[in-house]
C-alpha cells in the first residue's frame, strides 16, 4: 500500500488529481495505486496509520525546527516496530 500525505489541503487536492491522472500508468506497472490523504504531524493525528509503514520517504520536512518533535512522533507512530 502506498500512502501519500501532506498537511496542506491544497497540496492533498493536487496530489489526488495527479494520482487520478496517472492511475493508468501506475496500474500498468503494478497492482496498486497511491492513496492520498491529509496528515498533520503528531501522535494523535497519525494514529489512523499506526504501525502501517515499512518505509517512509520524505521531502522538504526539516526546514522548520519547530516541527521536528511532531515529525518524530509521527514517524514513530506510523512505522512498524
NORMO-V415991 format. One record per residue. N is the residue number from 1. PSI is psi in radians with two decimals (* if undefined). OMEGA is omega in degrees with one decimal (* if undefined). BURIAL is I if it has 16 or more other ideal C-beta (glycine too) atoms within 10 Angstrom, else O. Layout:
BEGIN
n=<N;N>
psi=<PSI;PSI>
omega=<OMEGA;OMEGA>
burial=<BURIAL;BURIAL>
END
This chain:
BEGIN
n=<1;2;3;4;5;6;7;8;9;10;11;12;13;14;15;16;17;18;19;20;21;22;23;24;25;26;27;28;29;30;31;32;33;34;35;36;37;38;39;40;41;42;43;44;45;46;47;48;49;50;51;52;53;54;55;56;57;58;59;60;61;62;63;64;65;66;67;68;69;70;71;72;73;74;75;76;77;78;79;80;81>
psi=<2.32;2.21;2.14;2.30;2.77;2.72;-0.28;2.10;-0.53;-0.69;-0.69;-0.77;-0.75;-0.73;-0.71;-0.73;-0.75;-0.69;-0.77;-0.78;-0.49;0.13;-0.69;-0.80;-0.68;-0.77;-0.51;-0.51;-0.19;3.10;0.15;2.84;-2.99;2.45;2.51;2.31;2.75;2.41;2.01;2.47;2.53;2.77;-0.92;-0.66;-0.50;-0.02;-0.55;-0.49;0.31;2.19;0.64;-0.37;2.32;-0.48;2.44;2.26;2.21;2.77;2.39;0.83;-0.43;0.29;-0.31;1.82;-0.34;-0.26;-0.01;-0.71;-0.80;-0.66;-0.80;-0.79;-0.73;-0.80;-0.78;-0.56;-0.71;-0.61;2.48;2.59;*>
omega=<177.0;178.6;175.8;-176.9;171.1;178.4;-176.8;-177.9;177.4;177.8;178.0;178.9;178.7;179.2;177.0;178.0;179.7;177.9;178.3;-177.8;-176.6;-175.7;-179.2;179.8;179.1;-178.5;179.3;-177.2;177.3;-178.0;-176.6;171.0;-178.8;169.0;178.9;178.4;177.5;177.9;170.6;-177.8;178.0;-175.7;-174.7;-179.4;-175.1;-174.6;178.8;-179.7;-174.2;176.3;179.0;-169.7;169.0;-174.2;173.9;175.2;-177.8;178.8;178.8;-174.4;-167.4;-177.9;-179.9;-175.9;177.9;-179.1;-174.5;-178.9;179.7;176.8;178.6;178.5;-179.8;179.4;-179.8;-180.0;-171.7;-178.5;172.9;179.1;*>
burial=<O;O;O;I;I;I;O;O;O;O;O;I;O;O;I;O;O;O;I;O;O;O;O;O;O;O;O;O;O;O;O;O;I;O;O;I;O;O;I;O;I;I;O;O;I;I;O;O;I;O;O;O;I;O;O;O;O;O;O;O;O;O;O;O;O;O;O;O;O;I;O;O;I;I;O;O;I;I;O;O;O>
END
